Amino acid sequence: MTVPASPFAVLRLDHVVLRVRDLDRAEAFYREVLGCDVVRRRDDLGLRHLRAGSSMIDLIAVDGKLGLRGGHAAGSEGRNLDHLCLRIEPFDVAAIVRHLAEHGLAPHGPATSNFGAEGDGPSLYFSDPDGNTIELKGPAT
């Protein structure tokens, strides 16, 4: 059986949407810890759009107009997302760990080599205030 060619090609991740309990706290985390910039707010929807390199991270309040569609907030019994991976440069483990510590955060463990869009390269995992796991990914080795 021949599969017809797709009429499009996927270029990159455009955005990911995270449901959060406290929109202001989540926005502060993504701005202060990851350096994302808020590019648009939709308070009527409980939505914040943040620039993450060439992609976006959208935050929606679990009790907002959009967030209510997702049911209960994620917790220890389940999550909305396994993890969000952000490709970063430079990948200086000591500097990253210091930066996380300055924000009261700790990595889940030591940096390890993992496969990603560019191939195998260093990764470090930690959690945002809502328990979403974030992977910071360095260049392929």
N, C-alpha and C positions, 0 to 999 in steps of 0.2 A: 504494500500500500504506500503510495507516494503522498507525503504531506505537502500541501500547498505552501509556497513561500509566504512569509509574513509581509504585509504591506507596510511594515515599519521596522525600525531598528531601535533597540533600547540604547540610549546614549549614556545615562548616568542616573543615579538616584536623584529625583527632583525634591521630594520632601518626605518626612516621616511625621506622623501625628501621634503625640503622646497625651493620654488623659491623665490629668494631675489633680490632686486634692486642693492645693493652694496655688493659684495662678501667679500671684506676686512672688511667692517663695521660689517657685519653679523658674520664673523669668529671671530672678536675681541669680539663681544658681547658673543658668546657662549663659548669662551675661558675664558674671564675675569669675566663674571657674573656667568656662570654656571660651570666653571672649566673643560670644555670638552677639550680634546687634539686633535690636528689635526694629523691624522694618514696617510693621503695620500692626495695629491693635483693632480688634472688633469686639468691643465690650458688650455689644448687643448679643453676640454669640458666645461670649466667654472664650475668646480666641486670641492668641498672640502668635505672630509670624516672626521667627528669628532667622537671620542669615547665618548659615554654617558653611563658609567657603562658597562654592558654587551651588550648594543645595540649601534647603530650608528645614528647620525644625519647627513644627507647629505645636503649640501647647493649647489644650482645651481643658477647661475646668469640668470636672466630673459632674458638678451640679449646674453647669451652664446649659444653654439651649442645645448645643451640639453634643456635649458630654453626657447628657441624660440618656441619649440613645444607646450608650454603651453599657448601661446597667450599673452595678456596683463598682466602686473603685477597686483596682487591683490591690492585693494584699499578700500576706504570707501564704495563703492557700492557692493563689494563682496570679498570673501577670497578663498584661495586655500585649507584651512584646518580650522576646527573649533578650535581645540587646540591640543597641544602636552603635555602629562602628563609624568613627570619624578618622579620616586619614589626616595625619598631622606632620609637620616638619618644623623644626628639627625634632628628632626623637631622642631626647636626652633624659634617660630614666631618672637620674638623680634630681634634675631640675623639675621634672614632672611630679615626682613623689614629694618634693619640698612644696611645690605649688599646691598640691592636694592637701598636704598637712596644714598649710596656712589657712585653708578653708574648712578645717576640721574633718578632712576626709582621708581615707587610707585605701590603697589598692587592695584588691581581693587576694593578691599574691604577687610573686615576682613577675617581671616581664618574661614573656615566652614568645617563641616563634610560631606564627599561625599563618594560614593561607588566606589571602584576600584577593581583591580585584587585580592587584599588580603582581601577585605571587606570594611566596613566603617572606615574612618580615616580622619585626618585633611588635608585640601588642602588650598593653597594660589595661586591666579591667578595674572599674570601680562603680559605685552606685550613685544615682542622683537622689534628691530628697524623697522621691516617691518610690524608691527601690528599683527603678529601671536601671539595668546594667548598661554601662557605657564602655566601649572598647576604644582606646586611643591606638591607632595603627600607624606605624612608621613605614618607611620605604622598603620595597622588596630587597632582600639581600642576595 
